[in-house]
Amino acid sequence: MIDAVTKPKTKVKTKTKRPRLHKVILVNDDYTPREFVVTVLKAEFRMTEDQAHKVMITAHRRGVCVVAVFTKDVAETKATRATDAGRAKGYPLLFTTEPEE
């Protein structure tokens, strides 16, 4: 007769880690018209006129302004599309992304 060794079954719980969030940052420049920046913010980030104006003014005064926070893929896509909108009109408009602390 064979002695069967029974091993206790252990359940492994996998903790799903939340994806790291990334900030989309508007970088101020002295060439892109303010109205155009507001238009891009409204179109790409679904902001109201008032919200977009406040973000644009903050970037203008401080040099940069956090526009919104998303998962990495969404942040990079939105930043690229917003930057490309400026490039299409010949403006040096720039949106960047960086991980949230």
Backbone as a printed PyTorch tensor [residue, N CA C, xyz], in Angstrom:
tensor([[[  0.8370,  -1.1710,   0.0000],
         [  0.0000,   0.0000,   0.0000],
         [  0.8970,   1.2540,   0.0000]],

        [[  0.4460,   2.2620,  -0.7360],
         [  1.2240,   3.4960,  -0.8550],
         [  0.6290,   4.5370,   0.0720]],

        [[  1.5110,   5.1730,   0.8770],
         [  1.0410,   6.2410,   1.7560],
         [  0.9030,   7.5310,   0.9390]],

        [[ -0.2980,   8.0330,   0.8520],
         [ -0.5440,   9.2850,   0.1220],
         [ -0.3680,  10.4440,   1.0800]],

        [[  0.4640,  11.3700,   0.6910],
         [  0.6780,  12.5550,   1.5120],
         [ -0.2500,  13.6510,   0.9920]],

        [[ -1.1130,  14.0990,   1.8630],
         [ -2.0140,  15.1700,   1.4120],
         [ -1.4470,  16.5190,   1.8420]],

        [[ -1.3300,  17.3810,   0.8540],
         [ -0.8160,  18.7260,   1.1220],
         [ -2.0060,  19.6590,   1.3040]],

        [[ -1.9050,  20.5210,   2.3090],
         [ -3.0140,  21.4750,   2.4720],
         [ -3.0710,  22.4190,   1.2630]],

        [[ -4.2840,  22.6800,   0.8210],
         [ -4.4340,  23.5720,  -0.3340],
         [ -4.4200,  25.0190,   0.1550]],

        [[ -3.5600,  25.8080,  -0.4770],
         [ -3.4950,  27.2190,  -0.1090],
         [ -4.0820,  28.0620,  -1.2300]],

        [[ -4.9030,  28.9720,  -0.8380],
         [ -5.4820,  29.8750,  -1.8380],
         [ -4.5900,  31.1000,  -1.9390]],

        [[ -4.2820,  31.4530,  -3.1600],
         [ -3.4630,  32.6340,  -3.3930],
         [ -4.3780,  33.7610,  -3.8440]],

        [[ -4.3970,  34.8090,  -3.0550],
         [ -5.1930,  35.9730,  -3.4370],
         [ -4.2850,  36.9580,  -4.1600]],

        [[ -4.6740,  37.2850,  -5.3630],
         [ -3.8760,  38.2540,  -6.1080],
         [ -4.4700,  39.6320,  -5.8950]],

        [[ -3.6130,  40.5170,  -5.4670],
         [ -4.0530,  41.8900,  -5.2800],
         [ -3.8440,  42.6220,  -6.5950]],

        [[ -4.9100,  43.1880,  -7.1030],
         [ -4.7600,  43.9430,  -8.3390],
         [ -4.2870,  45.3510,  -7.9810]],

        [[ -3.1570,  45.6850,  -8.5460],
         [ -2.5630,  46.9840,  -8.2650],
         [ -3.2070,  48.0110,  -9.1890]],

        [[ -3.6000,  49.1290,  -8.6150],
         [ -4.1940,  50.1920,  -9.4230],
         [ -3.1280,  50.7360, -10.3660]],

        [[ -3.5240,  51.0180, -11.6050],
         [ -2.5230,  51.5620, -12.5350],
         [ -2.0500,  52.9310, -12.0640]],

        [[ -0.7860,  53.1890, -12.2700],
         [ -0.2070,  54.4600, -11.8490],
         [ -0.7910,  55.5810, -12.7070]],

        [[ -1.1760,  56.6550, -12.0580],
         [ -1.7790,  57.7600, -12.7830],
         [ -0.7200,  58.7400, -13.2820]],

        [[ -1.0350,  59.3840, -14.3880],
         [ -0.1170,  60.3480, -14.9920],
         [ -0.8030,  61.6980, -15.1660]],

        [[ -0.0420,  62.7500, -14.8920],
         [ -0.5500,  64.1050, -15.0430],
         [ -0.3070,  64.5760, -16.4750]],

        [[ -1.2950,  65.2710, -17.0190],
         [ -1.0980,  65.9480, -18.3020],
         [ -0.7960,  67.3970, -17.9450]],

        [[  0.3180,  67.8980, -18.4640],
         [  0.7820,  69.2320, -18.1050],
         [  0.8280,  70.1440, -19.3380]],

        [[  0.2320,  71.3190, -19.1960],
         [  0.2910,  72.3360, -20.2440],
         [  1.5190,  73.1980, -19.9730]],

        [[  2.3890,  73.3100, -20.9770],
         [  3.5970,  74.1190, -20.8500],
         [  3.3590,  75.4520, -21.5670]],

        [[  3.5710,  76.5390, -20.8700],
         [  3.3370,  77.8600, -21.4490],
         [  4.3470,  78.1940, -22.5380]],

        [[  3.8760,  78.8960, -23.5600],
         [  4.7790,  79.4790, -24.5500],
         [  4.2480,  80.8820, -24.8490]],

        [[  5.0640,  81.7150, -25.4780],
         [  4.6640,  83.0990, -25.7220],
         [  4.1070,  83.3260, -27.1260]],

        [[  3.7650,  82.2560, -27.8220],
         [  3.3320,  82.3900, -29.2120],
         [  1.9180,  81.9060, -29.4730]],

        [[  1.5080,  80.8360, -28.8070],
         [  0.1740,  80.2750, -29.0450],
         [ -0.8860,  81.2220, -28.4790]],

        [[ -1.8600,  81.6260, -29.3170],
         [ -2.9050,  82.5340, -28.8220],
         [ -3.7120,  81.9040, -27.6850]],

        [[ -4.0550,  82.7250, -26.7100],
         [ -4.8000,  82.2420, -25.5450],
         [ -6.1140,  81.5810, -25.9490]],

        [[ -6.8170,  82.1940, -26.9100],
         [ -8.1150,  81.6520, -27.3440],
         [ -7.9490,  80.2410, -27.9070]],

        [[ -6.8340,  80.0380, -28.6300],
         [ -6.5920,  78.7190, -29.2110],
         [ -6.3430,  77.6810, -28.1130]],

        [[ -5.5700,  78.0540, -27.0940],
         [ -5.2890,  77.1510, -25.9720],
         [ -6.6070,  76.7580, -25.3000]],

        [[ -7.4730,  77.7320, -25.0830],
         [ -8.7800,  77.4740, -24.4610],
         [ -9.6000,  76.5180, -25.3280]],

        [[ -9.5850,  76.7410, -26.6440],
         [-10.3160,  75.8670, -27.5740],
         [ -9.8240,  74.4230, -27.4910]],

        [[ -8.5060,  74.2440, -27.4550],
         [ -7.9200,  72.8970, -27.3620],
         [ -8.2910,  72.2310, -26.0350]],

        [[ -8.2060,  72.9790, -24.9410],
         [ -8.5460,  72.4290, -23.6220],
         [-10.0130,  71.9850, -23.5870]],

        [[-10.8890,  72.7860, -24.1720],
         [-12.3090,  72.4510, -24.2010],
         [-12.5540,  71.2020, -25.0560]],

        [[-11.8920,  71.1390, -26.1990],
         [-12.1000,  70.0250, -27.1270],
         [-11.5010,  68.7100, -26.6140]],

        [[-10.2490,  68.7560, -26.1900],
         [ -9.5510,  67.5190, -25.8240],
         [ -9.8160,  67.0680, -24.3980]],

        [[-10.0330,  68.0260, -23.4930],
         [-10.1820,  67.6650, -22.0890],
         [-11.5880,  67.9140, -21.5600]],

        [[-12.5070,  68.2130, -22.4760],
         [-13.9230,  68.4090, -22.1450],
         [-14.1320,  69.4020, -21.0030]],

        [[-13.4110,  70.5120, -21.0710],
         [-13.5320,  71.5430, -20.0410],
         [-14.5820,  72.5690, -20.4560]],

        [[-15.1020,  73.2590, -19.4640],
         [-15.9810,  74.3890, -19.7540],
         [-15.0830,  75.5580, -20.1640]],

        [[-15.6750,  76.5790, -20.7070],
         [-14.9280,  77.7890, -21.0840],
         [-14.1790,  78.3390, -19.8670]],

        [[-14.8730,  78.3840, -18.7390],
         [-14.3000,  78.9180, -17.5080],
         [-13.1210,  78.0850, -16.9990]],

        [[-13.3010,  76.7590, -16.9810],
         [-12.2140,  75.8670, -16.5160],
         [-11.0020,  76.0140, -17.4320]],

        [[-11.2420,  75.9960, -18.7320],
         [-10.1490,  76.0790, -19.7080],
         [ -9.4010,  77.4020, -19.5650]],

        [[-10.1390,  78.4810, -19.3390],
         [ -9.5190,  79.7980, -19.1900],
         [ -8.6280,  79.8360, -17.9430]],

        [[ -9.1100,  79.2530, -16.8440],
         [ -8.3260,  79.2280, -15.5990],
         [ -7.0320,  78.4320, -15.7650]],

        [[ -7.1090,  77.2790, -16.4450],
         [ -5.9190,  76.4550, -16.6830],
         [ -4.9200,  77.2260, -17.5500]],

        [[ -5.4260,  77.8560, -18.6080],
         [ -4.5670,  78.6130, -19.5160],
         [ -3.8660,  79.7560, -18.7680]],

        [[ -4.6040,  80.4880, -17.9370],
         [ -4.0270,  81.6060, -17.1790],
         [ -2.9910,  81.1060, -16.1630]],

        [[ -3.2840,  79.9870, -15.5010],
         [ -2.3270,  79.4160, -14.5430],
         [ -1.0220,  79.0420, -15.2460]],

        [[ -1.1330,  78.3940, -16.4160],
         [  0.0700,  78.0240, -17.1780],
         [  0.8180,  79.2870, -17.6110]],

        [[  0.0700,  80.3050, -17.9840],
         [  0.6780,  81.5600, -18.4290],
         [  1.4670,  82.2130, -17.2850]],

        [[  0.9070,  82.2050, -16.0940],
         [  1.5510,  82.8580, -14.9420],
         [  2.6970,  82.0370, -14.3440]],

        [[  2.4990,  80.7210, -14.2720],
         [  3.4960,  79.8630, -13.5870],
         [  4.4430,  79.1290, -14.5230]],

        [[  4.1400,  79.1400, -15.8190],
         [  4.9910,  78.4250, -16.7760],
         [  4.4450,  77.0600, -17.1340]],

        [[  3.7680,  76.4240, -16.1750],
         [  3.1440,  75.1150, -16.4200],
         [  1.8720,  75.0110, -15.5910]],

        [[  0.9940,  74.0910, -15.9910],
         [ -0.2170,  73.8340, -15.2110],
         [ -0.6700,  72.3980, -15.4620]],

        [[ -1.0100,  71.6940, -14.3860],
         [ -1.5590,  70.3500, -14.5340],
         [ -2.9770,  70.5000, -15.0730]],

        [[ -3.2300,  69.8480, -16.2010],
         [ -4.5360,  69.9450, -16.8550],
         [ -5.4930,  68.9140, -16.2730]],

        [[ -5.0190,  67.6640, -16.1900],
         [ -5.8550,  66.5710, -15.7010],
         [ -4.9760,  65.3800, -15.3710]],

        [[ -5.5750,  64.3640, -14.7440],
         [ -4.8390,  63.1550, -14.3690],
         [ -5.5950,  61.9480, -14.9270]],

        [[ -4.8620,  61.0700, -15.6110],
         [ -5.4470,  59.8860, -16.2390],
         [ -4.5040,  58.6970, -16.0650]],

        [[ -4.9490,  57.5320, -16.5520],
         [ -4.0280,  56.3930, -16.6440],
         [ -2.9860,  56.7710, -17.7000]],

        [[ -1.8580,  56.0970, -17.6910],
         [ -0.7300,  56.4460, -18.5630],
         [ -1.1280,  56.5460, -20.0380]],

        [[ -1.8150,  55.5330, -20.5560],
         [ -2.1840,  55.5150, -21.9770],
         [ -3.0690,  56.6950, -22.3500]],

        [[ -4.0840,  56.9530, -21.5330],
         [ -5.0210,  58.0450, -21.8130],
         [ -4.2970,  59.3870, -21.7440]],

        [[ -3.4640,  59.5610, -20.7140],
         [ -2.7260,  60.8190, -20.5520],
         [ -1.8300,  61.0840, -21.7630]],

        [[ -1.0970,  60.0580, -22.2030],
         [ -0.1880,  60.2290, -23.3340],
         [ -0.9430,  60.5180, -24.6270]],

        [[ -2.0680,  59.8390, -24.8150],
         [ -2.8760,  60.0570, -26.0200],
         [ -3.4180,  61.4830, -26.0550]],

        [[ -3.9830,  61.9220, -24.9440],
         [ -4.5570,  63.2680, -24.8910],
         [ -3.4770,  64.3420, -25.0530]],

        [[ -2.3500,  64.1610, -24.4040],
         [ -1.2560,  65.1290, -24.5210],
         [ -0.7660,  65.2210, -25.9660]],

        [[ -0.6340,  64.0780, -26.6180],
         [ -0.1790,  64.0480, -28.0120],
         [ -1.1870,  64.7210, -28.9300]],

        [[ -2.4680,  64.3820, -28.7540],
         [ -3.5060,  64.9650, -29.6070],
         [ -3.6040,  66.4710, -29.4230]],

        [[ -3.4920,  66.9500, -28.1750],
         [ -3.5680,  68.3840, -27.9000],
         [ -2.3490,  69.1150, -28.4810]],

        [[ -1.1720,  68.5070, -28.3500],
         [  0.0490,  69.0960, -28.9070],
         [ -0.0370,  69.1380, -30.4320]],

        [[ -0.5360,  68.0490, -31.0180],
         [ -0.6720,  67.9650, -32.4780],
         [ -1.6480,  69.0020, -33.0210]],

        [[ -2.6880,  69.3160, -32.2300],
         [ -3.6600,  70.3300, -32.6490],
         [ -2.9490,  71.6790, -32.8150]],

        [[ -2.0400,  71.9730, -31.8980],
         [ -1.2550,  73.2080, -31.9970],
         [ -0.3020,  73.1780, -33.1770]],

        [[  0.3720,  72.0570, -33.3600],
         [  1.3350,  71.9090, -34.4580],
         [  0.6300,  72.0920, -35.8140]],

        [[ -0.5930,  71.5640, -35.9140],
         [ -1.3480,  71.6560, -37.1640],
         [ -1.6100,  73.1110, -37.5570]],

        [[ -1.6770,  73.9910, -36.5540],
         [ -1.9020,  75.4220, -36.8040],
         [ -0.5900,  76.2130, -36.8000]],

        [[  0.5330,  75.5110, -36.6100],
         [  1.8330,  76.1670, -36.6180],
         [  2.2410,  76.7720, -35.2860]],

        [[  1.5940,  76.3490, -34.1940],
         [  1.9120,  76.8810, -32.8640],
         [  2.8110,  75.9090, -32.0950]],

        [[  3.6690,  76.4490, -31.2090],
         [  4.5380,  75.5750, -30.4130],
         [  3.8490,  75.0460, -29.1370]],

        [[  2.5330,  74.9320, -29.1730],
         [  1.7590,  74.4490, -28.0280],
         [  2.3100,  73.0950, -27.5800]],

        [[  2.5220,  72.9360, -26.2610],
         [  3.1000,  71.6850, -25.7750],
         [  2.3900,  71.1790, -24.5170]],

        [[  1.9910,  69.9250, -24.5950],
         [  1.4480,  69.2030, -23.4520],
         [  2.3770,  68.0350, -23.1880]],

        [[  2.7430,  67.8210, -21.9120],
         [  3.6030,  66.6920, -21.5630],
         [  2.8790,  65.8440, -20.5130]],

        [[  3.4610,  64.6960, -20.1920],
         [  2.8940,  63.8590, -19.1310],
         [  4.0120,  63.4700, -18.1710]],

        [[  3.6280,  63.2190, -16.9350],
         [  4.5780,  62.6790, -15.9570],
         [  3.7930,  61.9040, -14.9120]],

        [[  4.4490,  60.8770, -14.3180],
         [  3.7480,  60.0690, -13.3100],
         [  3.3700,  60.9070, -12.0940]],

        [[  2.2470,  60.5710, -11.4930],
         [  1.8420,  61.2570, -10.2700],
         [  2.6940,  60.7350,  -9.1310]],

        [[  2.9600,  61.5880,  -8.1770],
         [  3.7730,  61.1930,  -7.0150],
         [  3.0410,  60.1640,  -6.1820]]])
